[in-house]
Amino acid sequence: GRRPAPARAGAWAAQRRGCATEQHEFKAETKKLLDIVAKSLYTDKEVFIRELISNASDACEKLRFLQGTSQLQDVHDDSVPLEVKLSVDEAERKFIIEDTGVGMTRDELMQHLGTIAKSGSLDFLERGESDASKIIGQFGVGFYSTFVVADKVEVYTKTCDPQKGNQGYLWSSDGSGSYTISEQPDLPRGTRIILTLKDDAADFAKLATVKKAAQKFSSYIDFPISVREDGEDKPVNKQEALWMKTSASAEEHTQFFRYLGGTSYGEPYYSLMYQTDAPLSIKSCFYIPDPDNAPSRMFSRDPEVGVSLHSRRVMVKKNADGVMPKWLHWIKGIVDCEDMPMNISRESMQDSRLVEKLSMAVVRRVLRFLDQQAKKDPAKYQKFFKGYSYYLKAGLIEDKEANFSRHKDDLLKLMRFECSKKDKGQLVSLEEYISTSKEGQQNVYYFCCPDRQTALSSPYMEQFLQRDRNVLLLYEEIDEYVVNSIEGFKDKKFVSVDSADKDFELDLDAPEVSENKDQRELTKEEQTMLSSFIKEVLKEKVQEVKFSDRLVSSPAIVTSIISPHMRKMMKNLMAGKEDTGMGNIPMTLELSAKHHIVTTLLAIKDTNEPVARVAIEQLFDNACIAAGTLDDPRVLLTRLGKVLEMFVYQGAGFDYAKGEYVTAGAEPAADAAQAAAPPSEKPPTEKPAAEEASKFEEVKPAPQDSKTEGAKA
C-alpha cells in the first residue's frame, strides 16, 4: 500500500542530518542570469508558480514515459502515485511544492540547476539582454524565476531509478553566485522545493494566493495537483484536458464549453477538435457559441480573445490575441502547442515567427471547418452567418491590412448575400453566384443598398432586371468597405451596378425589346443641345451630362468616378469646406434619349423655359435620391412646393407658356386662386412669359415690389 502521509513528511524532515556538504560556484552565464533575475522588477511574479508546476508535471510525465516504454523496470516507492502537491507556511514565509516524478541524482542536480543547458539562453545572455521577463521560461530556465521571489531556495530530491542509487540530495542556494549540495538519507522519490520568500513576495505564503495561482496555471495538468488546506490535500485541477484526447462525445464538448465560459448552461453551436504535428505540434479544441448569443458590436469595442494558449497543458497566455485575431474573438477554446516556450516574448523574432505560424495554421483550420459546415448543413450555417457575419467581414478588411490577405480566399468562401434572383431572406455564396451566372460573365455584380425593395426599384438595377442577370444585394454598411478592400473572387472582378464607365458586359445578353414606332428618340444633335442646356441649369452640380443606354424605364441617373461609398466618405471628410467648393464632389448625369420626359424637355426648353428649368432641377434631385447621395431631403421642399403650385395653377387653367388662363369658365377659379394666394404669389391673369420666368428659375419668391409693379402694369 501507499506510504502514509506522516511517514512521507517525516522522510522529507530527515533533511538536516549531518552530511558532507559540497559548495560549487555557478557557471558564469548562470551567475549573469541570476544577477538579472535578482535585480529584476519583474511585475508578473506569480509566473514562478507556473514554472514550478510545469517542471513538476514534466517530472511526473517523464517517469510515466520511462515506465510505459519499459525503460525502467524497477522504481523507488513504486506504490506512490504520480502527483504534485503545494503547501505554504505563512508564519515562516515559505512556499513548498513537491512531486513524485523522476527526481534527480547529484550529477543531474549540477547539470540542471548549476548550468544553463540550452545554447539558446547563452546566445540570449551574450546579446546583453537584461530583462528577466524575456528570459524566464524561454530556454528551459524557468526554475531560476524562483529567485525573483525567494531569498533562499532548497531542493530535496531523490532519483526514481534504483540503478542510479538510493541516495537523496539537498541543493541549496541564495542566488548570490554559489550553491551547495549535500546528501540526505531517507528521502522519498521525486523532488521537493522549499522557497523562503522575500519580504515583498510574502503574499505567496498565503493559502488563498497560491490556490488561485495553482488553479489558474494547472487546470489541465494530467496529474493530480493539490493544495494543503486545513490539514488535508485538496485537489485544484479537476477538469480534464479534453483537447489532448483524439475524440470527444457531444456531452463532453458541452461540459467543457460550459467550463470555459464559466456557466452551467448553454451548448456549443459548432465544436471543432484539431490536432496536427505539422507545421507545429498542435492539439486544440474550439467552440462557437449560439448565434442568438453572438456578441453585440455596440458593447465590444476592444474584446478579449476567447481562446487561450497552452504549452503541454500549462497555460501560457489566457487571451491569445497573437494566435486568434480579434475578429474571431467570439470563438472559445484552447490551443496547446508543445513547440511554444512557456513565456512568449513579443520582442523575440523567433517567438513572433512561431506565434505567426501557429496563428496561420489555427485560423485556416477554423475557416475551412466553417466552410465544411456550410456545405454540410446550409440552413444551420445561414443562422450562424446572420449572427457572426459582421466579424467575418471585418476579418476580410483587417486581414488585408495586417496580413496581406492571407485568409482572403477562405473568408470569401464563407460570405453569403441576398441576390436579385432569389426570394427575400435566401442567401447565396459567391461560388454559387459564379456557377449560376451567365455564360462568359467575368464580373460579380453587386449593389449596396439599404433594403431589397429600394434595390429592385432603383434605376441602376433596370438593365440587370431586364436582362435577367443576377445581382448581389449588400445591405450592411461594412459591405461597402469589404468590396472596396478586395478586388475579386477567384478570377472574377466585383463591379457595382451604380458605378460609372464600367464594362457591364452588355453584349452577353442583349434584351428582347419590342419596337415602339411611336417612341421618339433624340438625335445626336438634339442630345448635344439638351446636354448644354442642362449643364447651364445645373452649373457646378454636374461635371458632365451625357446620354446612356443603361436606362430602361427611368429618365436619368447620376454616376461618379468614385463609388457611392467613397462619395459618402469624402462628403463627411469635406464637411465644413463647402465654401471652398471641395464639398461638391463631381457627378455625371446620365439620361435616356428615349424617355418621354427627356424628349419633352427638349420641346419645352425654348417654348416654356421656366418649367423646363424646374423640371431639370427636379430630375437631377430625383436621380440623387436614387443614388443615395442627397444628404438632406429637406432641401427639396421649396422646389417641390413650386412644382405643386404649378400643378394647382395649371389645374385651374393657367397656361405658363402664355402667362394667362385659357380654359373656358376658368375665371371664377382664377378669382378663387387669387383670393386664396398671398399677394406675392397671386398668378397674374395676363403677364408676359419673360416676367413669369423668375417664378421658376429662383427657389425664393420674387421681391414684393416687383410683383406690385407688375400688378400696376
C-alpha positions in Angstrom: 0.0 0.0 0.0 0.9 3.7 -0.3 3.2 5.1 2.3 1.1 7.2 4.8 1.5 10.9 4.7 3.1 11.4 8.1 5.9 8.9 7.2 6.4 10.8 3.9 6.5 14.1 5.7 8.9 12.6 8.2 11.1 11.4 5.4 11.3 14.9 4.0 12.1 16.1 7.5 15.3 14.0 7.6 16.8 17.0 5.8 19.3 18.3 8.2 21.2 15.2 9.4 25.0 15.7 9.4 26.2 15.0 5.8 29.1 16.2 3.8 28.3 19.4 2.1 29.9 20.5 -1.2 30.0 24.1 -2.3 30.0 25.0 -6.0 30.2 28.2 -8.0 27.5 28.8 -10.6 28.9 28.9 -14.1 29.5 32.4 -15.4 26.4 32.5 -17.6 24.2 31.2 -14.8 25.6 33.9 -12.5 24.8 36.5 -15.0 21.2 35.2 -15.3 20.8 35.1 -11.6 22.1 38.7 -11.3 19.5 39.8 -13.9 16.7 38.0 -12.0 17.7 39.3 -8.6 17.7 42.9 -9.8 14.6 42.5 -12.0 11.5 44.5 -11.4 9.6 41.6 -12.9 5.9 42.5 -12.3 4.2 39.2 -13.0 5.8 37.4 -10.1 3.4 34.6 -9.9 4.9 33.0 -13.0 7.3 31.1 -10.7 4.3 29.0 -9.7 3.6 28.3 -13.3 7.2 27.3 -13.9 7.4 25.0 -10.9 4.1 23.3 -11.6 5.2 22.8 -15.2 8.6 21.3 -14.1 6.8 19.1 -11.6 4.3 17.9 -14.2 7.2 17.2 -16.6 9.0 15.2 -14.0 5.9 13.0 -13.5 5.3 12.7 -17.2 8.9 11.6 -17.7 8.6 8.9 -15.2 5.3 7.7 -16.7 7.0 7.6 -20.1 10.0 5.6 -18.8 7.7 3.1 -17.2 5.4 3.0 -20.2 8.2 2.2 -22.6 9.7 -0.3 -20.2 13.0 1.7 -19.9 12.6 1.4 -16.2 11.8 -2.0 -14.7 12.1 -1.0 -11.0 11.2 2.3 -9.4 11.7 3.6 -5.9 8.5 3.8 -4.0 6.6 2.1 -6.8 3.3 2.2 -4.8 3.3 6.1 -4.6 1.1 7.6 -7.4 2.3 10.4 -9.7 1.1 13.7 -8.2 2.0 17.3 -7.4 1.4 18.9 -4.0 1.6 22.6 -2.9 1.6 23.9 0.6 2.5 27.1 2.5 3.8 28.2 5.9 2.7 31.8 6.3 4.4 32.2 9.7 7.8 31.1 8.3 7.1 32.8 4.9 7.6 29.6 3.0 6.2 28.2 -0.3 6.6 24.4 -0.9 5.9 22.3 -4.0 6.7 18.6 -4.3 6.2 16.0 -7.0 6.6 12.2 -7.2 8.3 12.2 -10.6 11.7 11.1 -11.8 13.8 13.0 -9.2 17.5 13.8 -9.7 20.9 12.4 -8.9 23.8 14.5 -7.7 25.1 14.9 -11.3 21.7 15.7 -12.6 21.3 18.4 -9.9 24.6 20.0 -11.0 23.6 19.7 -14.7 20.1 21.0 -14.4 20.4 23.6 -11.6 24.0 24.6 -11.8 24.3 25.4 -15.5 22.2 26.6 -18.3 21.9 23.6 -20.6 20.5 25.2 -23.8 22.7 27.1 -26.1 19.9 29.5 -27.0 20.0 31.0 -23.5 23.7 31.6 -23.8 23.2 33.5 -27.0 20.5 35.4 -25.3 22.8 36.5 -22.5 25.7 37.2 -24.8 23.5 39.7 -26.6 23.4 41.7 -23.4 19.7 41.2 -22.5 18.9 42.5 -19.1 15.1 41.9 -18.8 14.2 38.8 -16.8 10.7 38.7 -18.3 12.4 37.9 -21.7 14.4 35.1 -20.3 12.2 33.2 -17.8 10.6 30.3 -19.4 12.3 31.0 -22.7 15.0 28.4 -22.8 14.2 25.9 -20.0 15.5 28.2 -17.3 12.1 28.7 -15.6 13.4 27.3 -12.3 15.5 30.5 -11.8 12.3 32.5 -11.7 12.1 31.4 -8.0 14.9 33.9 -7.2 12.5 36.7 -8.2 10.5 35.9 -5.0 12.9 33.9 -2.8 15.9 34.8 -0.7 16.7 31.1 -0.4 15.8 28.1 -2.5 16.1 24.5 -1.2 15.6 21.5 -3.5 15.3 18.0 -1.9 15.4 15.2 -4.5 15.9 11.5 -5.0 16.1 9.7 -8.3 13.4 7.2 -9.3 15.9 4.7 -10.7 17.3 2.2 -8.1 20.2 1.6 -10.5 21.3 5.2 -10.1 21.4 4.8 -6.4 19.4 5.1 -3.2 20.8 8.4 -2.1 18.8 11.7 -1.7 20.3 15.2 -2.0 19.7 18.7 -0.9 20.6 21.5 -3.3 20.5 25.0 -1.7 21.3 28.5 -2.9 20.5 32.1 -2.1 21.1 33.1 -5.7 24.2 35.1 -5.0 26.6 33.0 -7.1 27.1 29.7 -5.4 25.1 26.7 -4.3 25.6 23.7 -2.0 24.8 20.0 -2.5 24.6 17.7 0.5 23.5 14.1 0.9 20.1 13.5 2.5 19.2 10.0 3.6 15.7 8.6 3.7 14.2 10.9 1.1 11.1 9.6 -0.9 11.2 9.5 -4.7 10.7 12.8 -6.5 11.5 16.5 -5.8 10.5 18.9 -3.1 11.3 22.6 -3.4 11.1 25.0 -0.4 11.2 28.7 -1.0 12.0 31.2 1.7 10.2 34.2 0.4 11.4 37.8 0.2 9.5 40.5 2.2 7.9 41.9 -1.0 6.7 38.4 -2.0 5.2 37.3 1.3 1.8 37.1 -0.4 2.9 33.8 -1.9 3.0 32.3 1.6 -0.8 32.9 1.8 -3.0 29.9 1.0 -5.6 31.9 -1.0 -2.9 33.4 -3.3 -1.3 30.1 -4.0 -4.6 28.3 -4.5 -5.8 30.9 -7.0 -2.5 30.7 -9.0 -2.5 26.9 -8.9 -6.0 26.8 -10.3 -5.0 29.4 -13.0 -1.9 27.5 -14.2 -2.8 23.9 -13.6 -6.4 23.4 -14.7 -5.4 20.8 -17.3 -2.2 19.2 -15.9 -2.6 15.5 -16.4 -1.7 14.6 -12.9 -3.5 15.3 -9.6 -2.5 18.7 -8.2 -3.5 19.5 -4.6 -3.0 22.3 -2.2 -2.7 21.5 1.5 -5.6 23.2 3.4 -6.9 22.5 6.9 -4.6 19.5 7.3 -5.6 17.7 4.1 -4.7 17.8 0.4 -7.5 19.3 -1.6 -7.4 18.9 -5.4 -7.3 22.0 -7.6 -7.3 20.7 -11.2 -10.4 18.6 -11.7 -11.1 19.5 -15.3 -9.9 17.0 -17.9 -7.7 18.3 -20.7 -10.2 17.5 -23.4 -8.2 18.8 -26.3 -5.5 16.2 -25.6 -7.9 13.4 -26.5 -8.3 12.2 -30.1 -12.1 12.4 -29.9 -14.9 13.5 -27.5 -18.6 13.0 -27.2 -21.2 15.8 -27.6 -21.8 15.7 -23.9 -18.1 16.1 -23.1 -17.9 19.0 -25.5 -20.9 20.7 -23.8 -19.4 20.3 -20.4 -16.1 21.7 -21.5 -17.7 24.6 -23.3 -19.6 25.5 -20.1 -16.4 25.2 -18.1 -14.6 27.6 -20.5 -17.4 30.1 -20.3 -17.8 29.8 -16.6 -21.5 28.9 -16.9 -23.8 26.0 -16.1 -25.9 26.2 -19.2 -25.7 26.5 -23.0 -24.4 24.3 -25.7 -21.8 25.0 -28.4 -23.3 25.7 -31.9 -20.2 24.2 -33.6 -17.4 22.1 -32.0 -14.0 21.5 -33.6 -11.1 19.4 -32.4 -7.9 20.0 -34.3 -4.7 18.0 -33.9 -1.7 18.0 -36.1 2.1 17.5 -36.0 2.9 19.8 -38.9 3.9 22.6 -39.2 3.8 22.5 -35.4 2.6 20.1 -32.8 -0.9 21.4 -32.1 -3.7 19.9 -30.0 -6.7 22.1 -29.8 -10.5 22.4 -29.5 -12.7 25.3 -30.4 -16.4 26.2 -29.8 -18.7 28.7 -31.5 -21.5 29.9 -29.2 -25.1 30.0 -30.4 -25.6 32.9 -32.9 -28.5 34.1 -30.8 -25.9 34.9 -28.2 -23.4 36.5 -30.6 -21.6 39.5 -29.0 -23.1 42.9 -29.7 -20.9 45.2 -31.7 -22.1 48.1 -29.5 -20.5 46.6 -26.4 -17.4 45.0 -27.8 -15.1 47.9 -28.8 -11.9 46.1 -27.7 -13.0 42.5 -27.0 -10.8 39.9 -25.3 -9.9 36.8 -27.4 -11.8 33.8 -26.1 -9.0 31.3 -27.0 -6.2 30.6 -24.5 -2.7 29.3 -25.4 -1.2 26.4 -23.5 2.1 24.5 -23.7 1.9 20.9 -22.6 -1.3 21.6 -20.6 0.1 24.6 -18.8 -1.5 27.9 -19.6 1.0 30.3 -21.3 -1.5 33.1 -22.2 -5.1 33.4 -21.2 -6.2 35.6 -24.1 -4.1 34.5 -27.0 -4.6 37.5 -29.3 -1.5 36.7 -31.2 -2.9 33.3 -32.2 -6.5 34.1 -32.7 -7.2 37.5 -34.3 -9.7 40.0 -32.8 -12.3 39.4 -35.5 -12.6 35.8 -34.2 -12.7 36.8 -30.5 -16.1 35.1 -30.1 -14.6 31.6 -30.6 -14.0 29.9 -27.3 -11.3 27.2 -26.9 -7.7 26.2 -26.2 -4.7 25.8 -28.3 -1.9 23.6 -26.9 1.4 23.9 -28.8 4.3 21.8 -27.5 6.8 23.9 -29.5 5.7 27.1 -27.7 8.0 28.4 -24.9 6.4 28.9 -21.6 7.0 32.7 -21.7 6.4 34.3 -25.1 8.4 37.4 -25.8 6.9 39.8 -28.3 10.4 41.2 -28.9 11.8 37.8 -29.8 11.8 37.3 -33.6 11.9 33.6 -33.0 8.8 33.7 -30.9 7.0 36.1 -33.2 7.5 33.7 -36.2 6.4 30.8 -34.1 3.2 32.5 -33.0 2.6 33.7 -36.6 3.0 30.1 -37.9 0.7 28.8 -35.2 -1.9 31.5 -35.9 -1.8 30.8 -39.6 -2.5 27.1 -39.1 -5.2 27.5 -36.5 -7.2 30.3 -38.2 -7.0 28.5 -41.6 -8.3 25.3 -40.0 -11.2 27.2 -38.3 -12.3 28.9 -41.5 -12.1 25.7 -43.5 -14.1 23.9 -40.9 -16.9 26.6 -41.2 -16.8 26.1 -45.0 -17.3 22.4 -44.5 -20.2 23.0 -42.1 -21.8 25.4 -44.7 -21.8 22.7 -47.3 -22.9 20.0 -44.8 -25.9 21.9 -43.4 -26.6 25.2 -45.3 -29.7 26.1 -43.1 -27.7 25.8 -39.9 -24.8 27.7 -41.4 -27.1 30.5 -42.6 -28.2 31.1 -39.0 -24.5 31.2 -37.9 -23.7 33.7 -40.6 -26.5 36.0 -39.7 -25.1 36.1 -36.1 -21.4 36.4 -36.9 -21.3 37.9 -40.5 -20.1 41.3 -39.3 -17.0 39.8 -37.7 -16.1 37.7 -40.7 -16.5 40.8 -43.0 -14.3 42.8 -40.6 -11.8 39.9 -40.8 -11.5 40.5 -44.6 -10.6 44.1 -44.1 -8.3 43.5 -41.1 -6.6 40.5 -42.7 -5.7 42.7 -45.7 -4.3 45.4 -43.6 -2.4 43.2 -41.2 -1.6 40.0 -43.1 -1.7 40.9 -46.8 -5.0 39.0 -47.2 -3.5 35.6 -46.3 -7.0 34.3 -45.3 -8.9 36.2 -48.1 -9.9 33.1 -50.2 -11.1 31.1 -47.1 -13.1 34.1 -45.8 -14.7 34.9 -49.2 -16.0 31.3 -49.3 -17.9 32.0 -46.1 -19.6 35.1 -47.4 -23.4 35.0 -48.0 -25.6 37.7 -49.5 -29.1 38.1 -50.8 -29.4 38.4 -54.6 -32.0 39.7 -57.1 -32.9 36.2 -58.5 -33.7 34.6 -55.1 -36.5 35.4 -52.7 -36.1 37.7 -49.7 -34.1 36.1 -46.9 -32.5 33.5 -49.1 -28.7 33.8 -49.2 -26.2 32.8 -51.9 -22.5 32.2 -51.7 -20.0 33.7 -54.1 -19.3 30.3 -55.5 -23.0 29.7 -56.2 -23.3 33.1 -57.8 -20.5 32.4 -60.2 -21.8 28.9 -61.0 -25.3 30.3 -61.9 -24.1 33.4 -63.7 -24.4 34.0 -67.5 -22.1 32.0 -69.7 -18.9 34.1 -70.3 -19.7 36.6 -67.5 -16.5 37.9 -66.0 -17.9 40.2 -63.3 -19.6 39.7 -60.0 -22.3 42.4 -59.9 -23.3 43.9 -56.6 -25.5 46.8 -55.3 -25.0 48.4 -51.9 -28.5 49.5 -50.8 -30.5 49.9 -47.6 -33.0 47.1 -48.4 -34.4 44.8 -51.1 -37.4 46.9 -52.1 -35.2 50.0 -52.6 -32.7 47.9 -54.7 -35.2 46.3 -57.0 -37.0 49.7 -57.7 -33.7 51.5 -58.3 -33.0 52.8 -61.9 -29.5 51.3 -61.6 -31.0 47.8 -61.5 -33.2 48.3 -64.6 -30.9 46.9 -67.2 -29.9 43.9 -65.0 -33.5 43.0 -64.3 -34.4 43.4 -67.9 -31.6 41.0 -68.9 -32.5 38.6 -66.0 -28.9 39.0 -64.7 -28.2 38.2 -61.0 -27.0 41.0 -58.7 -25.8 40.6 -55.2 -27.7 42.9 -52.8 -25.5 44.3 -50.0 -27.4 45.8 -47.1 -24.8 46.4 -44.3 -22.5 49.5 -44.2 -19.5 47.3 -43.8 -20.3 45.5 -47.1 -19.2 48.6 -48.9 -15.8 48.6 -47.1 -15.4 44.8 -47.9 -15.9 45.1 -51.7 -13.7 48.1 -51.8 -10.9 46.3 -50.0 -10.9 43.2 -52.1 -10.6 43.1 -55.9 -12.5 40.0 -56.7 -13.2 36.3 -56.1 -11.2 33.7 -58.0 -10.8 35.3 -61.5 -13.9 37.4 -61.3 -14.0 41.2 -60.6 -16.5 42.9 -58.3 -18.4 45.6 -60.2 -21.1 47.9 -58.6 -24.2 48.4 -60.7 -24.2 52.1 -59.9 -20.6 52.7 -61.0 -19.7 54.9 -63.9 -17.9 53.9 -67.1 -17.6 50.2 -66.2 -17.8 47.3 -68.6 -21.2 45.8 -67.8 -20.7 43.2 -70.5 -23.9 44.3 -72.3 -23.0 42.1 -75.3 -23.5 39.0 -73.3 -27.3 39.0 -73.2 -29.0 41.6 -75.4 -32.6 42.0 -74.2 -35.5 41.4 -76.5 -37.2 44.7 -76.9 -40.5 45.2 -78.8 -40.2 48.1 -81.2 -42.4 51.1 -80.4 -42.9 53.0 -83.6 -44.5 55.9 -81.7 -41.5 56.2 -79.3 -39.3 59.2 -80.1 -35.6 59.2 -79.6 -33.4 62.2 -79.6 -30.9 62.6 -82.4 -27.2 63.2 -81.6 -27.6 66.9 -82.4 -30.7 67.1 -80.1 -28.8 65.3 -77.4 -25.9 67.9 -77.6 -28.4 70.8 -77.5 -30.2 69.4 -74.4 -27.0 68.5 -72.7 -25.7 72.0 -73.0 -29.0 73.5 -71.6 -29.0 71.1 -68.7 -25.3 71.8 -67.9 -26.2 75.5 -67.9 -29.1 75.0 -65.5 -27.2 72.7 -63.0 -23.9 74.5 -63.3 -21.2 73.1 -60.9 -23.6 70.3 -59.6 -22.6 68.2 -62.5 -19.3 67.6 -64.2 -20.8 66.1 -67.3 -24.2 65.4 -68.9 -24.4 62.5 -71.3 -26.8 60.1 -72.8 -26.7 56.4 -71.9 -28.2 53.1 -73.0 -28.2 51.6 -69.5 -31.6 53.1 -68.6 -34.8 51.2 -69.3 -37.8 53.0 -67.7 -36.1 55.8 -65.8 -35.2 59.2 -67.3 -31.9 59.8 -65.5 -29.3 58.6 -63.0 -26.2 60.1 -61.5 -22.8 58.4 -61.5 -19.3 59.3 -60.4 -15.7 58.3 -61.0 -15.8 57.1 -57.3 -18.2 54.6 -55.8 -21.2 55.8 -53.7 -19.4 54.5 -50.6 -16.3 56.6 -51.3 -18.5 59.6 -52.2 -20.2 59.4 -48.8 -16.9 59.2 -47.0 -15.5 62.2 -48.9 -18.6 64.2 -48.2 -18.0 63.5 -44.5 -14.3 64.4 -44.7 -15.2 67.6 -46.5 -17.9 68.7 -44.1 -17.5 72.4 -43.4 -15.4 73.0 -46.5 -18.4 73.7 -48.8 -17.3 77.3 -49.3 -14.1 76.1 -51.0 -16.0 74.0 -53.5 -14.4 70.9 -52.1 -17.7 69.7 -50.7 -19.2 69.3 -54.1 -17.9 66.0 -55.4 -18.3 66.0 -59.2 -21.0 63.8 -60.7 -22.2 62.8 -64.1 -25.9 63.0 -65.1 -26.8 60.2 -67.4 -30.0 60.5 -69.5 -32.2 58.2 -71.5 -32.6 59.5 -75.1 -35.8 57.6 -75.4 -37.6 58.6 -72.2 -40.7 60.8 -72.8 -39.7 63.2 -70.0 -36.3 63.8 -71.6 -37.7 64.2 -75.2 -40.4 66.6 -73.9 -37.8 68.7 -72.0 -36.1 69.4 -75.4 -39.5 70.5 -76.8 -40.3 73.0 -73.9 -36.8 74.4 -73.2 -37.5 77.1 -75.8 -41.2 77.4 -75.5 -41.6 77.2 -71.8 -38.1 77.7 -70.3 -39.3 78.3 -66.6 -41.0 74.9 -66.4 -38.0 73.3 -68.2 -35.6 74.7 -65.6 -37.6 73.5 -62.6 -38.1 70.1 -64.3 -34.3 69.7 -64.8 -33.6 70.6 -61.2 -36.1 68.1 -60.0 -34.9 65.4 -62.4 -31.4 65.8 -61.0 -32.6 65.6 -57.4 -34.6 62.5 -58.2 -31.5 60.9 -59.6 -29.5 61.9 -56.5 -32.2 60.3 -54.2 -31.9 57.1 -56.2 -28.1 57.2 -55.8 -28.4 57.8 -52.1 -26.3 61.0 -52.3 -28.9 63.5 -51.2 -27.9 64.1 -47.6 -30.9 66.1 -46.5 -34.1 65.8 -48.4 -35.5 68.9 -46.8 -33.6 71.0 -49.4 -36.2 69.7 -51.9 -39.2 71.2 -50.1 -39.1 74.7 -51.6 -38.9 73.4 -55.1 -41.5 70.7 -54.5 -43.7 73.5 -53.3 -43.2 75.3 -56.6 -44.0 72.1 -58.5 -47.1 71.6 -56.5 -48.1 75.2 -57.2 -47.6 74.6 -60.9 -49.9 71.6 -60.8 -52.6 73.5 -58.9 -52.5 76.6 -61.2 -52.5 74.5 -64.3 -55.4 72.6 -62.9 -57.1 75.9 -62.6 -56.5 76.6 -66.3 -53.3 78.7 -66.2 -51.0 78.4 -69.2 -47.4 79.2 -68.1 -46.2 79.4 -71.7 -48.7 82.2 -72.5 -48.9 83.6 -69.0 -52.8 83.6 -69.0 -55.8 81.4 -68.1 -57.0 79.7 -71.3 -59.6 77.2 -70.1 -63.2 78.3 -70.6 -65.0 79.1 -67.5 -61.8 79.3 -65.6 -62.3 82.9 -64.4 -64.1 82.0 -61.2 -61.4 79.5 -60.3 -58.8 82.2 -61.1 -60.6 84.6 -58.8 -60.7 82.0 -56.1 -57.0 81.2 -56.6 -56.1 84.9 -56.5 -58.2 85.4 -53.4 -56.5 82.5 -51.6 -52.9 83.2 -52.6 -50.7 85.7 -50.7 -50.0 88.9 -52.7 -46.5 87.8 -53.6 -47.8 84.5 -55.1 -51.0 85.5 -57.0 -51.0 84.2 -60.5 -51.5 87.1 -62.9 -54.4 86.9 -65.4 -52.2 88.3 -68.1 -48.4 88.5 -67.8 -45.6 88.1 -70.3 -43.7 84.8 -70.1 -40.4 86.6 -69.6 -41.7 88.2 -66.4 -43.1 84.9 -65.2 -39.7 83.2 -65.7 -38.5 84.4 -62.3 -41.1 82.3 -60.6 -39.5 79.0 -61.5 -35.8 80.0 -62.0 -35.4 81.1 -58.4 -36.2 78.9 -55.5 -37.1 82.0 -53.4 -40.2 84.1 -54.4 -39.6 87.4 -56.2 -39.4 90.6 -54.1 -42.8 92.2 -53.1 -42.1 95.5 -55.0 -41.6 93.8 -58.4 -44.9 92.0 -58.0 -46.6 95.2 -57.1 -45.2 96.9 -60.1 -46.3 94.0 -62.3 -49.8 94.3 -60.9 -49.8 98.1 -61.6 -48.8 97.4 -65.1 
